[in-house]
Amino acid sequence: MSARAGLPEIDQSGQLFTPRSDMLSGGSEAARGIPLRGARNFLRPGETLQTVYETRFITYLARFLLNFDPAANSWWTKQGFVGTWDSSPDADDRALVENKFAEFAESVEVGLADYFVGPYGSYSSLSAARAGISAANPAPSLQPTERRGLFEKVIFGSERVSDQDDKASNTKAARQGILNLLTLLQARYTSLAAKRQLAILFSFIKSPQLQPSDQICGLLGEADNATISQITIEKSTLPYKEATSRISARLGGGYSLGTFPTVTVDSPPPLGDKFRPAIARPVMRVTSRVLQINVIDGGEGYSSPPQVSVLEGNMQRPCQAVAIINRRGNVDSVIVLDPGYGYGLSKEVPPKIMIDPPKKPRGNQNVGKDQTFRRARAYADLEYEIVGVDIVSGGSGYLSYEPPSVTISPPVQDPDWFIAVQELPELRMQPLAEKFLFKAKVTEMKYPDGNVAFSINNSRRRINVDGSMIRRIQRDPLEMLPSSVRPERLIKDREFKNSIYTIPLLDAIPQDVADVNPLYRAQDPIFGGIGVVPVTKGARTLTPSEYARLALSGGICTVFVRTILNPLELVKTKQQLKNDAELFTYAASQARNLNVDPPTIALEDKPFDDDAEMDRIAAGKQVAPTKTEKVGVLDILRGLVSLRGVSSLFQSADITFLSSLVFGTFGFGATELFRRSFAAVFSDQEAGAATLGNEVTLLLAATVATIITSAVASPFEVLRVRSMGLLEDKSLEAVFKDFLMDSGSEAVTAPDDELDWRKLKPRDFLPVWTAFNPILSREIPFVVTKFVAFDVISTSTVAFLNSQAGEGALPVQIGVGGVGLAVSAASGAIAGVAGAVISHPADLIITKVSAQSGKQSKEADESAKGDWRSAVKDMISQEGGIANLFVGLPARASFFFLVIGLQFFLYDYVKGIFQVSSDDLSLVLDVFYSVRAGLAAAN
């Protein structure tokens, strides 16, 4: 088949509905924007859909999309849920809203599993997400595949996330999928409210290995967009004396005039050109200490270190320094032993440095001819300390309650006089705790409107998530946490070197409830449930080819099943007519000789020839059956085989083939046609599965289809029943000829006449519809009962199986997969028995009316010929009363137990072959298509 049923559809709200088979095997190309390379990996019932995203994340993401995505919000409105929900709705209405939300949440999870559990596909980057839909030659997307081969799968089973050895690789892939999702949502929804809600959403990812904490920080920074307005210097309060201290280099000092520090403020978390870091410069002050003495001319001729004098008259404590000379007689450097105190206080002018000249030799000491003597020269640098920070530019994009770090570059080196010990005598042997002595910190930030966003003097007011807020969220699927509820950095995970964000007030509330609603796969006590199935709808319109394949599927399964079960139908007909005396006499005799007591039907007097039976008794061949003699289904089957051969079990198989083909083709095909047509006329076409799956619509469609099918099949059914009532098998043409002759047609006047089709007139065909009313009275109760019983049994069974499945398992669905087909077959078998019981009296009437022929009519009242009312009255008037209307029920119940069970099983199976299965014709909401389409449109 070249055509494929159930193509993707975009509804009026802009949402994409993708064939379910695609959504459970990697997603649609329409949403990806690129083809999926390689064979699809289909999920099966019982398999985990995904293990990356938790229940709270999925349900909150569903709420986020319903609020911020125009297509999702429009779809929700079309369900009839306009605005927020009333505070005290009717219980049934509230359940409807909650269940619809749960289906939407499961659609979200299916989309996450398809597109965001790994770094593959056209969502691998923002540029790919933007270009993927409209790319001229998009690259194919590789779906993650199992690494186990066929042999390993047979021995060890399919590989799952928990079974894989390379967990680090899996974690990396999962984290990349999360980052891809965040990147897409962040680019698509740009309002401040959306940014704050996205930060809340991704804080629900609790794994430190997976949570994008840096990106959450960036989202909060974009939303707050705070600027720095004040930076304060803080110093330790260690006990020391300023005039004698030698630890000033650890208290913001240690700088010279030419080596002032650099103040660096951390960049804002958000990325982008519009977010810039703050710029600050230090405010410096002289400490009146001599930081260092720099030699500018080492002089010549020094044989011993000269004295170094620091000249200034207003100092409080003199500086002490010593010169160091080299072997060549030069002053190499000057070491400051004591920085002194009180220098340069007035004009910040450093003191003058005086180095004594070299001493010339006295007396007879030999001096070289080239020996020269020159005084060394040097200058002093005063020590400066940082006492404040001026804001040049406050920057932008900072979080209001997470001020950035401020770094001050340390001195190039410690001065000569620095001693890294405590200065008090009793603490002098203890080292300094350097990181606590001096630091700079942001003490105030402001919002763009000038209001204070953060102040060290005012504690941040935390919004309390109280009971009333939780109850409001539980009531309304559109309600979200207030934007003022902020995620906080709560845990520092040292192993993974990553802080995670959390909302402490919600951490005490578990993410899952113990007693989950049967309609939910999982349920968060605050944000709602995740349904066992996603938002699903039947294909809105089908092509003639698809309807033809549905009808052909029904015809094939019905012909196959009813043909192989033809013997049971034949036995039922003979039990109802009781016109085969030879067969019943033989079967009764065999049952008596075998000493069998089967469930059977009492024989009437008239099928037996009493005189002939007495002759057989006199001959000692068998005991004559009494009037209460009983024979069963197996006895009749054995009798047919013994008397007339195996082929007699398939008497009238040719007419059964035609009748079954009509019933199957028109029954299934017309039901599918009217089901969709009525749903389109009587309900919203965009309502999805809740509309097309409505039982009233289905039963109405089945009823109309049954009327049409009965009208078309009535001639074949009349001839089939008439043929089965004969003692010997006849062809279709022979049976039709006999029928015409009994009905008084002028085309056939004698049994030996050839049937001349050219002589037939339209009125000659009218008698074949004699049994239309009885057929209709049989088929409508049968069909309605069958569908109702099937729905109740199959739904209850699937609900039970899904309740026993593990969390996250793909739910069992009727007619899908091995388990689903088994449920379909078992439910259909029981539904077939229920339908057989309800419709059996009408079936018996059809048999009686259809089997009446010329000879039988002569023995009956002429006024009763072909009249089903007279047939009913006649049966009830006989011994047994109303119970006579259920003659042949065991055979018919057995027949339909097998027929309907096999029909439901084979119908679903054959539909899969013809690509018109429930998966092919069911469309699942593909929520991320509208997200990406909106992003592409915006760009």
Summary of the structure (lengths in Angstrom):
residues: 939
radius of gyration: 47.3
end to end distance: 39.3
largest distance: 178.7
contacts: 3003
relative contact order: 0.12
helix: 46%
strand: 16%
